[in-house]
């Protein structure tokens, strides 16, 4: 991860990833802060969580590509390729509007 993203200094994770398993998995990466985004137990109903909306928005953008709406791919490489294509498509549309 550090080779691909050398400027990464903070990792945001869902509350489901809280615990020693995540900390052990990234313990070898120096100067990486882990921030677990949790929902308060005292709040009922829908609550916007800090930084989590960025991930949810990105998933919504990617799922506009019908190929990614379901798990049709037989290999990880194929899935990664379609994610890249969907990201390029979105970026090109954004640049074209500007």
C-alpha positions in Angstrom: 0.0 0.0 0.0 2.8 2.4 0.9 4.5 1.8 -2.5 1.3 2.7 -4.4 0.3 5.7 -2.2 3.5 7.1 -0.5 1.7 10.2 0.7 -0.9 8.2 2.7 -0.8 9.2 6.3 -4.3 8.4 7.6 -6.6 5.4 7.1 -10.3 5.6 7.8 -12.0 2.4 8.5 -15.6 1.3 9.3 -16.5 0.3 12.9 -16.7 -3.3 11.8 -12.9 -3.2 11.3 -12.2 -2.1 14.8 -9.9 -4.4 16.7 -6.5 -6.0 16.7 -6.8 -7.7 13.3 -6.7 -4.4 11.4 -4.0 -3.0 13.7 -1.9 -6.1 13.2 -2.3 -6.0 9.4 -1.0 -2.5 9.1 1.4 -2.4 12.0 4.4 -2.7 9.7 3.5 0.6 7.9 5.3 3.4 9.7 3.6 6.8 10.4 0.1 5.6 9.4 -2.7 6.7 11.7 -5.9 4.6 11.8 -9.2 6.4 12.4 -12.2 4.1 13.1 -15.5 5.8 12.2 -18.2 4.5 14.5 -21.8 5.3 14.9 -23.0 6.4 18.3 -25.1 3.8 20.2 -27.3 6.6 21.7 -28.5 7.9 18.3 -31.6 6.4 16.6 -32.2 6.5 12.9 -30.0 7.8 10.1 -26.9 9.8 11.1 -24.3 11.1 8.7 -20.9 9.9 9.9 -17.7 11.8 9.3 -15.7 10.7 6.3 -17.9 7.7 5.7 -20.1 9.7 3.2 -17.1 10.0 0.9 -16.9 6.2 0.6 -20.6 5.8 0.2 -20.7 8.5 -2.5 -17.9 6.8 -4.4 -19.7 3.4 -4.3 -22.8 5.1 -5.6 -20.8 6.6 -8.5 -19.2 3.3 -9.4 -22.5 1.4 -9.2 -23.9 3.6 -12.0 -21.9 1.4 -14.3 -24.2 -1.5 -14.8 -21.4 -4.0 -15.1 -20.4 -3.2 -11.4 -24.0 -3.4 -10.1 -23.7 -7.2 -9.7 -20.8 -9.5 -9.1 -20.5 -10.9 -12.6 -16.8 -11.1 -12.9 -15.0 -14.5 -12.6 -11.6 -13.0 -11.6 -10.2 -10.3 -9.4 -8.2 -8.9 -12.4 -11.4 -8.5 -14.4 -13.2 -6.8 -11.5 -10.2 -4.4 -11.1 -10.3 -3.6 -14.8 -14.0 -2.7 -14.7 -13.5 -0.5 -11.6 -10.7 1.3 -13.5 -12.9 1.7 -16.6 -15.8 3.1 -14.5 -13.5 5.5 -12.7 -12.0 6.7 -16.0 -15.5 7.1 -17.4 -16.6 9.2 -14.5 -13.4 11.4 -14.6 -13.8 12.0 -18.4 -17.4 13.1 -17.9 -16.4 15.4 -15.1 -13.6 17.0 -17.2 -15.9 17.2 -20.2 -18.5 19.2 -18.2 -15.8 21.6 -17.0 
